[in-house]
């Protein structure tokens, strides 16, 4: 299982996600609390920024080719589930 935080700006996209939730492919957890420097919000303190960079450096990575391959498979799954 993987958890993503996304901001949805389109009602049609939200309806598609709700359809996937009804089919039990995904679970939507609604939360207004987003504690990530990657999304708009207040500025980070220098200490928080250093912690964020340290965490990013310690986290494992994937190659661009591997990420594209993973996304290609996920995209096919999503397209099949919406038909």
N, C-alpha and C positions, 0 to 999 in steps of 0.2 A: 504494500500500500504506500502511496505517496500523497502528500498533502501540498496543495498549492494555494496561494493567496492571490486572487485576481480581482481587478476592478472591472466591472462590466458596464459599458456605456451604451449598449444597444438592447432594446427590449426583445428583438427577435433572437439575439444570442442568448439572452436570459431564458427565453421560452425553450430553446433547444436544450439548454442545460437542465431545465426542469423536466423535460421529456426523458433525458438520460437518467435523471434521478428516479423517475417513476418506473423505469425499466430496471432499476437497481444496479446500473453500471457505475454510478457515482453517488456520493453523499454530499449534500450541500450543508455546510455549517456556517450559519450567518453570524457574523461578528463585526462590530464596528471598531473593535480594537485591533489596530494594525501596528505592530511594533517592529518595523523594519526600516532601515535607512534607504532601502531601494524604492520606496514609495514616498509621495509627497507628505510632508509633515514638518515638525519642528526641527531645528538644527541639532546636530549631535555635539556633545562636549568632546574635547580632545581625547579624554580617556575612553569614552564610548566608541569613538572612531578607531582608536588603536585596538580595542577589543574586537571590533568588527573586522578590521584588516587581519588581525591574528587568526580569527576564526576562519576567514576566507582562505588564508594560506594553509591552514591545517586540513581543510576539507578536501576530499578526493575530487578529481576532475575526470572528464571524459574528453576524447578528441572530438574535433568538429565533425569528422566523418561518422564516428560512433553516435553522436547526438542526432545527426541527420538520419541515420539508419533507424534509430529508436523512434524518432518522430514519424518517419514514413510508416512504420508498423502501427503506431498509435493512430495516425490519421486514417489508415485503412479501417481499423477497428471502429473508429467514430463514424465514418461514412457508412459502414455496414449497419451499424446500430440505428442510424437515423432513417434508413429506408423502410 
